[in-house]
Amino acid sequence: AAAAAPTTGTSTISDPTITIPISSFLFRYLVSFFSHLWTLLSLLTFNPFAKLTTNDFSGETPSWTKGFFADFLSYSFPASASQARLRVQENVKRYARNYASLFILFFACSLYQLPLALVGLISSLALWDSFRFFSDKWGLNRFPVTEMILVRFAQCVTAIILLWLNVQMALCCTLGVSYIVMLLHAAFRKLTPVKQPSHGRRK
């Protein structure tokens, strides 16, 4: 009777074939994650403006809808760090005017968030405009020593105004946000061939 009595208790059956695929999946996921992270971090180790020239700002601004933003298919994660660097260098040259416009937009937003910085920037511009006006009126170019002393004094006053009214905070925030946005857009934006101007048929 004791042998035939059912045993009370639960028995667990561990299947090793279940844990192996899960661990391998996690391992592949971690390797892929750190590989992508290293690709993005490698963008901080080189100069994206190495191939940028002044001629890149003199041309026409690429279209914001079709050229700069484009559609979803125009973006992809770079396959390697070298491909990411190549994309950044080429896209920075191609969309230099767009990135400059975004910098101005972000700086305007920063000044809107920091009204004192806007007052400081306007005060600095007014100070130098007044200095140029009185310099032409009084003919300070005939007294180079006096002009140099006044220039140094105006520079000190400008630095005090900018530091006191947190203009440097707005500028640093704008530079940081603009740089990150530029790197991410240029790295994920695919390199499309530039359309060459069509030439008419010669008769």
C-alpha positions as CSV (number, residue, x, y, z in Angstrom):
1,A,0.0,0.0,0.0
2,A,2.9,2.3,0.8
3,A,4.6,1.5,-2.4
4,A,1.4,2.1,-4.4
5,A,0.7,5.5,-2.8
6,P,1.3,8.4,-5.1
7,T,4.2,10.7,-4.1
8,T,3.4,14.2,-3.2
9,G,5.7,16.8,-4.6
10,T,6.6,18.4,-8.0
11,S,9.3,17.4,-10.3
12,T,11.0,19.8,-12.7
13,I,12.4,18.7,-16.0
14,S,15.1,21.0,-17.4
15,D,15.7,20.8,-21.1
16,P,19.2,22.0,-22.0
17,T,18.2,22.5,-25.6
18,I,16.0,25.5,-24.6
19,T,18.7,27.5,-22.8
20,I,21.3,27.1,-25.6
21,P,19.4,29.0,-28.3
22,I,18.4,31.7,-25.9
23,S,22.0,32.3,-24.8
24,S,23.3,32.2,-28.4
25,F,20.6,34.7,-29.4
26,L,21.6,37.1,-26.5
27,F,25.2,36.7,-27.4
28,R,24.6,37.6,-31.1
29,Y,22.4,40.5,-29.9
30,L,25.1,41.9,-27.7
31,V,27.8,41.5,-30.3
32,S,25.6,43.3,-32.9
33,F,24.7,46.1,-30.3
34,F,28.3,46.8,-29.4
35,S,29.4,46.6,-33.1
36,H,26.8,49.3,-34.0
37,L,27.8,51.3,-30.9
38,W,31.4,51.2,-31.9
39,T,30.5,52.3,-35.4
40,L,28.8,55.4,-34.0
41,L,31.5,56.2,-31.5
42,S,34.2,56.0,-34.2
43,L,32.6,59.1,-35.8
44,L,33.9,61.1,-32.8
45,T,37.5,60.2,-33.6
46,F,38.0,62.0,-36.9
47,N,37.4,65.4,-38.4
48,P,34.2,65.5,-40.5
49,F,35.1,68.8,-42.0
50,A,38.4,67.6,-43.5
51,K,37.1,67.8,-47.1
52,L,34.9,70.8,-46.6
53,T,35.9,74.0,-48.6
54,T,34.4,77.4,-49.0
55,N,33.1,76.5,-52.4
56,D,30.7,74.1,-50.7
57,F,28.8,77.1,-49.2
58,S,28.7,79.1,-52.4
59,G,26.5,76.8,-54.4
60,E,22.7,76.3,-54.3
61,T,21.1,74.8,-51.2
62,P,19.9,71.2,-51.8
63,S,16.2,70.6,-51.6
64,W,15.0,70.0,-48.1
65,T,12.3,67.5,-49.0
66,K,13.9,65.5,-51.8
67,G,17.6,66.1,-51.3
68,F,18.2,66.5,-47.6
69,F,15.5,64.6,-45.8
70,A,14.2,62.4,-48.7
71,D,12.2,59.3,-47.9
72,F,12.7,56.4,-45.4
73,L,14.5,54.2,-48.0
74,S,17.3,56.8,-48.3
75,Y,18.6,55.9,-44.8
76,S,20.3,52.8,-43.5
77,F,22.7,51.9,-40.8
78,P,26.3,52.0,-42.1
79,A,27.8,48.5,-42.5
80,S,31.2,49.5,-41.0
81,A,33.1,52.3,-39.4
82,S,34.8,53.1,-42.7
83,Q,31.5,53.4,-44.6
84,A,30.2,55.7,-41.8
85,R,33.2,58.0,-42.1
86,L,32.9,58.1,-45.9
87,R,29.2,58.9,-45.7
88,V,29.9,61.7,-43.2
89,Q,32.6,63.3,-45.2
90,E,30.6,63.2,-48.5
91,N,27.3,64.3,-47.0
92,V,28.9,67.2,-45.1
93,K,30.2,68.5,-48.4
94,R,26.9,68.0,-50.2
95,Y,24.6,69.4,-47.5
96,A,26.9,72.0,-46.0
97,R,24.4,74.8,-46.5
98,N,21.6,72.7,-45.0
99,Y,23.6,72.1,-41.9
100,A,24.5,75.8,-41.6
101,S,20.8,76.6,-41.8
102,L,20.0,74.1,-39.1
103,F,22.8,75.6,-36.9
104,I,21.2,79.1,-37.3
105,L,17.8,77.6,-36.5
106,F,19.0,75.8,-33.4
107,F,20.9,79.0,-32.2
108,A,17.7,81.0,-32.6
109,C,15.8,78.4,-30.5
110,S,18.5,78.6,-27.9
111,L,18.3,82.4,-27.7
112,Y,14.5,82.1,-27.5
113,Q,14.9,79.7,-24.5
114,L,17.5,82.1,-22.9
115,P,16.2,85.7,-23.3
116,L,19.2,87.1,-21.4
117,A,21.5,85.6,-24.0
118,L,19.6,87.3,-26.7
119,V,19.9,90.6,-24.9
120,G,23.7,90.0,-24.5
121,L,24.1,89.2,-28.2
122,I,22.2,92.3,-29.3
123,S,24.2,94.5,-26.8
124,S,27.5,93.2,-28.1
125,L,26.5,93.9,-31.7
126,A,25.3,97.4,-30.7
127,L,28.6,98.0,-28.9
128,W,30.7,97.2,-31.9
129,D,28.4,99.1,-34.3
130,S,28.7,102.1,-32.1
131,F,32.5,101.7,-32.0
132,R,32.7,101.6,-35.7
133,F,30.5,104.7,-36.1
134,F,32.5,106.8,-33.7
135,S,35.7,105.5,-35.1
136,D,34.8,106.8,-38.5
137,K,33.4,110.0,-37.1
138,W,36.5,110.8,-35.0
139,G,39.0,109.5,-37.4
140,L,40.7,107.1,-35.0
141,N,42.6,105.5,-37.9
142,R,45.0,108.4,-37.6
143,F,45.8,107.4,-34.0
144,P,46.6,103.7,-34.2
145,V,47.7,103.4,-30.5
146,T,44.5,105.0,-29.3
147,E,42.4,102.8,-31.7
148,M,44.2,99.7,-30.5
149,I,43.5,100.6,-26.8
150,L,39.8,101.2,-27.5
151,V,39.6,97.9,-29.4
152,R,41.0,96.0,-26.5
153,F,38.7,97.8,-24.1
154,A,35.7,96.9,-26.4
155,Q,36.8,93.3,-26.5
156,C,36.9,93.1,-22.7
157,V,33.5,94.7,-22.4
158,T,32.1,92.3,-25.0
159,A,33.6,89.3,-23.1
160,I,32.1,90.5,-19.9
161,I,28.6,90.9,-21.5
162,L,28.7,87.5,-23.1
163,L,29.8,85.7,-20.0
164,W,27.4,87.6,-17.7
165,L,24.4,87.0,-19.8
166,N,25.1,83.3,-20.6
167,V,25.6,83.8,-24.4
168,Q,28.3,81.1,-24.3
169,M,25.8,78.7,-22.8
170,A,23.4,79.1,-25.8
171,L,26.3,78.8,-28.2
172,C,27.7,75.7,-26.6
173,C,24.2,74.0,-26.6
174,T,23.7,75.0,-30.2
175,L,27.1,73.6,-31.2
176,G,26.5,70.3,-29.4
177,V,23.1,69.7,-30.8
178,S,24.0,70.7,-34.3
179,Y,27.1,68.5,-34.3
180,I,25.2,65.5,-33.1
181,V,22.4,66.0,-35.6
182,M,24.9,66.5,-38.4
183,L,26.8,63.3,-37.6
184,L,23.7,61.2,-37.3
185,H,22.1,62.5,-40.5
186,A,25.3,62.2,-42.5
187,A,26.1,58.7,-41.2
188,F,22.7,57.2,-41.9
189,R,22.0,59.1,-45.1
190,K,22.9,56.9,-48.1
191,L,25.3,58.2,-50.7
192,T,23.2,58.9,-53.8
193,P,24.9,59.8,-57.1
194,V,24.9,63.5,-57.9
195,K,22.8,64.4,-60.9
196,Q,24.9,65.9,-63.7
197,P,23.4,68.8,-65.7
198,S,21.9,67.6,-68.9
199,H,23.5,68.9,-72.1
200,G,21.4,69.6,-75.2
201,R,22.1,67.7,-78.4
202,R,24.5,69.4,-80.7
203,K,23.1,70.0,-84.2
